[in-house]
Amino acid sequence: LDTIYADKVLDGNADVQNLKVNSVGTKDAGVTVTANNVETLNLNTTGEGSFLTADVANISVKGNANLSLTTGVKTTTLDASSFGGALNADLSLSDKVTSIKGGNGNDKITVKDFAANAVIDGGAGNDELVIKGSTTGTLQPTLTNIEKVTIDDNKADLTLSLKKAEGVTELSFVNLSKTVTESNGNVDTVNFLAG
């Protein structure tokens, strides 16, 4: 999906694109939203759910239809706090993520390496944060309303501090190839899962 603008419309640094989607894409064939030089993308989901890819710095989501979203290297913030559906968001291509807000559904948020001061709020529902393929030695995210954290195939020895993540009660490990050390958490359940 390409967006076309008149000359000089996107010359500033606070350009916004609003996009309403209704059952766009499939699990096996997502649709890419191309919005070059747009700083903020506001998505409104309707219908039976959509599967999208978008490389925009700031993305917000509202509506009630489920959304599977893959972001790009530019993405720094994702705000789905007004979203009523279930969100499956993969932000693993960006190491600049500073803020993620989930919505009212059961959300799954996937990251790789993110800013040291990143704040992630899962919102309502039973929410999972997946840290996939991390190459960072130490992570201490601020997590709110995240009930489950999954470490998937870390590429370097990892120290995960849950000092700022008191709501996490379940910790899972998948495809472990390096050492993971967890500290300061209130975890009740630990799972070691096959890939």
C-alpha positions as CSV (number, residue, x, y, z in Angstrom):
1,L,0.0,0.0,0.0
2,D,1.7,3.2,-1.2
3,T,0.8,6.7,-0.2
4,I,1.3,9.6,-2.6
5,Y,1.5,13.2,-1.6
6,A,1.7,16.5,-3.3
7,D,5.1,18.3,-3.5
8,K,6.3,19.8,-0.1
9,V,3.5,18.3,1.9
10,L,5.9,16.2,3.9
11,D,8.7,18.7,4.2
12,G,8.3,19.1,8.0
13,N,9.2,16.7,10.8
14,A,5.8,16.1,12.3
15,D,3.8,14.6,9.4
16,V,0.9,12.4,10.2
17,Q,-0.9,9.7,8.1
18,N,-4.3,8.4,9.2
19,L,-5.1,5.0,7.8
20,K,-8.3,2.9,8.4
21,V,-7.9,-0.8,7.6
22,N,-10.5,-3.5,7.2
23,S,-9.4,-7.1,7.0
24,V,-6.2,-6.2,5.1
25,G,-3.7,-8.9,4.4
26,T,-3.4,-12.5,5.6
27,K,-1.1,-14.4,8.0
28,D,1.0,-15.6,5.1
29,A,0.8,-12.5,3.0
30,G,0.8,-9.3,5.0
31,V,0.5,-5.9,3.4
32,T,3.3,-3.3,3.6
33,V,2.3,0.3,4.2
34,T,4.8,2.6,2.5
35,A,4.7,6.1,4.0
36,N,8.1,7.7,3.4
37,N,8.8,10.9,5.3
38,V,5.8,10.4,7.5
39,E,6.7,10.6,11.2
40,T,3.4,9.3,12.7
41,L,1.1,6.6,11.4
42,N,-2.4,6.4,13.0
43,L,-4.1,3.0,12.3
44,N,-7.8,2.3,12.9
45,T,-8.6,-1.4,12.5
46,T,-12.0,-2.8,11.6
47,G,-13.4,-6.0,10.1
48,E,-11.9,-9.4,10.8
49,G,-8.4,-8.3,11.5
50,S,-5.4,-7.1,9.5
51,F,-1.7,-8.1,8.9
52,L,0.5,-5.1,8.2
53,T,4.1,-4.0,8.0
54,A,5.1,-0.4,8.5
55,D,8.4,1.4,9.0
56,V,7.4,4.7,10.6
57,A,8.9,6.3,13.7
58,N,5.7,6.6,15.7
59,I,2.7,4.3,15.3
60,S,-0.6,4.4,17.1
61,V,-3.4,1.9,16.9
62,K,-7.1,2.1,17.7
63,G,-10.2,0.1,16.7
64,N,-11.5,-3.3,17.7
65,A,-10.3,-5.7,15.0
66,N,-7.2,-7.8,15.8
67,L,-3.9,-6.6,14.3
68,S,-0.7,-8.3,13.5
69,L,1.9,-5.6,12.9
70,T,5.6,-5.7,12.0
71,T,7.5,-2.5,12.3
72,G,10.8,-1.4,10.8
73,V,14.2,0.1,11.8
74,K,12.7,3.6,12.2
75,T,10.2,2.7,14.8
76,T,10.7,4.2,18.3
77,T,7.2,4.2,19.8
78,L,4.0,2.1,19.5
79,D,0.8,3.3,21.2
80,A,-2.1,0.9,21.2
81,S,-3.6,2.2,24.5
82,S,-6.9,2.9,22.7
83,F,-7.0,-0.4,20.9
84,G,-9.7,-2.9,21.8
85,G,-8.5,-5.9,19.8
86,A,-5.6,-8.4,20.3
87,L,-2.3,-7.0,19.1
88,N,0.6,-9.1,17.9
89,A,3.4,-6.6,17.3
90,D,6.9,-7.4,16.2
91,L,9.3,-4.5,16.7
92,S,12.5,-6.6,16.6
93,L,14.0,-4.8,13.6
94,S,14.5,-1.6,15.6
95,D,17.0,-1.1,18.4
96,K,15.7,2.5,19.1
97,V,12.3,1.5,20.7
98,T,11.7,3.7,23.8
99,S,7.9,3.2,24.4
100,I,5.4,0.5,23.8
101,K,1.8,0.6,25.0
102,G,-0.5,-2.4,24.5
103,G,-4.3,-2.3,24.5
104,N,-7.3,-4.0,26.0
105,G,-6.7,-7.4,24.5
106,N,-4.3,-10.2,25.1
107,D,-1.2,-8.8,23.4
108,K,2.1,-10.3,22.3
109,I,5.0,-7.8,21.8
110,T,8.3,-9.0,20.3
111,V,11.5,-7.0,20.6
112,K,15.2,-7.7,20.0
113,D,17.4,-5.0,21.4
114,F,15.8,-1.7,22.6
115,A,16.8,1.5,24.3
116,A,18.1,1.2,27.8
117,N,15.3,3.4,29.2
118,A,12.5,1.6,27.3
119,V,9.1,1.6,28.9
120,I,6.7,-1.1,28.0
121,D,3.1,-1.2,29.2
122,G,1.0,-4.2,28.1
123,G,-2.4,-2.6,29.1
124,A,-5.3,-4.7,30.0
125,G,-5.5,-8.4,29.2
126,N,-2.9,-11.2,29.6
127,D,0.2,-9.8,27.8
128,E,3.5,-11.3,26.8
129,L,6.8,-9.7,25.9
130,V,9.1,-11.8,23.7
131,I,12.8,-10.8,23.6
132,K,14.0,-12.6,20.5
133,G,17.6,-12.9,19.2
134,S,19.0,-10.3,21.6
135,T,22.6,-9.4,21.3
136,T,22.6,-7.1,24.3
137,G,24.5,-8.1,27.4
138,T,22.2,-6.5,30.0
139,L,18.5,-5.6,29.8
140,Q,16.5,-3.8,32.5
141,P,13.2,-2.7,30.9
142,T,10.5,-0.9,32.8
143,L,7.5,-3.3,32.4
144,T,3.9,-2.6,33.5
145,N,1.0,-4.9,32.9
146,I,3.2,-7.5,31.3
147,E,2.5,-10.9,32.8
148,K,4.8,-13.1,30.8
149,V,8.3,-12.7,29.4
150,T,9.8,-15.1,26.9
151,I,13.5,-15.2,26.0
152,D,13.9,-16.7,22.5
153,D,17.3,-17.6,21.0
154,N,19.5,-14.9,22.6
155,K,22.6,-14.4,20.6
156,A,24.9,-13.4,23.5
157,D,25.0,-14.1,27.2
158,L,22.2,-12.1,28.7
159,T,21.5,-10.6,32.1
160,L,17.8,-9.8,32.5
161,S,16.9,-7.6,35.4
162,L,13.2,-7.6,36.3
163,K,13.7,-5.0,39.1
164,K,11.3,-2.6,37.2
165,A,8.9,-5.4,36.2
166,E,7.2,-6.5,39.3
167,G,4.1,-7.7,37.5
168,V,5.9,-10.5,35.6
169,T,4.9,-13.8,37.0
170,E,5.9,-16.2,34.2
171,L,9.3,-16.5,32.5
172,S,9.9,-18.8,29.5
173,F,13.0,-19.8,27.6
174,V,13.0,-21.0,24.0
175,N,15.9,-22.0,21.8
176,L,18.5,-21.1,24.3
177,S,22.1,-21.1,22.9
178,K,23.7,-18.7,25.4
179,T,23.5,-18.1,29.2
180,V,20.6,-16.1,30.6
181,T,20.8,-14.7,34.1
182,E,17.5,-13.4,35.6
183,S,17.5,-11.2,38.7
184,N,15.2,-9.1,40.9
185,G,12.0,-10.7,39.7
186,N,8.9,-12.0,41.4
187,V,8.5,-14.9,38.9
188,D,6.2,-17.8,40.0
189,T,6.6,-20.0,36.9
190,V,9.6,-20.8,34.8
191,N,9.2,-22.8,31.5
192,F,11.9,-24.3,29.3
193,L,10.3,-24.9,25.9
194,A,11.3,-26.6,22.7
195,G,11.6,-24.3,19.6
